[in-house]
Amino acid sequence: MSLLTIKLVDVYGNPLTRRAKVALRKDNDIYRFDITEGQIDISGLSHDLAEIYSLQVRARSYHTVAQFVVVSSKTQQISVVLPVKDSAVKSVTFPDLPTEFNRLSGIDCYQNLSDLPKAGLLNILTKCKATQLDGCNVSDLILGIRDVKQDRILAAVGVSLLWLVEASKDFHKVSGSLHDAPFGFMPAGSFKTSDSYGNLQITFFQRCGEFLADIDIDDANGLRHAFQVIRNTVKGPTHPYNIHQILVGYQGINPGYILNV
């Protein structure tokens, strides 16, 4: 008799503490279960060598996810990752600004930001730190931050960052038409990392040897694809809490703040 163990975890790999509903479907057969401890053992599923079931998991405050499961006569265990809904976040626990980033924005500027821009800033700086360019990282080549939005930052950079990005095999050139040039500056190229989801995009502008960069992380339906989220619609600016889930759960990059639901 087959035994299928389903473990529900958040993006950190912690067992889900919320009650969840699980549905397994094959043809006209539907099996429904409630999970209260983050894990369930299911036996007696019909199988003929290997049968493909569709699995759907719903839990309050988390996105509904769906995936296919192959059930055979062997005992097996699967982990299903549920990302948090941005609308379900009640509060955010932020760390002090990491010392290495103090020179870029300053502690006072960081502390005075509201939650969404602060989360966006940590997402971007952490992703920049993790992105290597010829022995250094992108954050090392940022001279200072001029402006912070919830989904992007505008930073002063040196021309060396542009040269290194142009020469890097980890970046490819893309359209920068959605990024408006600051007053008096001209476009100087836009580049994006090759990550499947959560791409770092750097759009350069120049004026008489001075360079600015509009830096953001592209969602591009990352939650839907990386975690197989269903019915996820994003309107308006990219939400930093969604980016947080992609960075932590898909790329293994931790921006350092905690979403409380």
Secondary structure as GFF3:
##gff-version 3
##sequence-region A 1 261
A	DSSP	beta_strand	3	9	.	.	.	ID=ss1
A	DSSP	beta_strand	20	26	.	.	.	ID=ss2
A	DSSP	beta_strand	29	35	.	.	.	ID=ss3
A	DSSP	beta_strand	39	43	.	.	.	ID=ss4
A	DSSP	beta_strand	50	59	.	.	.	ID=ss5
A	DSSP	beta_strand	65	72	.	.	.	ID=ss6
A	DSSP	beta_strand	76	81	.	.	.	ID=ss7
A	DSSP	three_ten_helix	86	88	.	.	.	ID=ss8
A	DSSP	beta_strand	91	93	.	.	.	ID=ss9
A	DSSP	three_ten_helix	99	101	.	.	.	ID=ss10
A	DSSP	alpha_helix	102	105	.	.	.	ID=ss11
A	DSSP	alpha_helix	107	112	.	.	.	ID=ss12
A	DSSP	alpha_helix	115	130	.	.	.	ID=ss13
A	DSSP	beta_strand	132	133	.	.	.	ID=ss14
A	DSSP	beta_strand	136	137	.	.	.	ID=ss15
A	DSSP	three_ten_helix	138	141	.	.	.	ID=ss16
A	DSSP	beta_strand	142	148	.	.	.	ID=ss17
A	DSSP	beta_strand	152	157	.	.	.	ID=ss18
A	DSSP	alpha_helix	159	167	.	.	.	ID=ss19
A	DSSP	beta_strand	171	174	.	.	.	ID=ss20
A	DSSP	beta_strand	186	193	.	.	.	ID=ss21
A	DSSP	beta_strand	199	207	.	.	.	ID=ss22
A	DSSP	beta_strand	210	218	.	.	.	ID=ss23
A	DSSP	alpha_helix	222	226	.	.	.	ID=ss24
A	DSSP	alpha_helix	240	249	.	.	.	ID=ss25
A	DSSP	beta_strand	258	260	.	.	.	ID=ss26
###
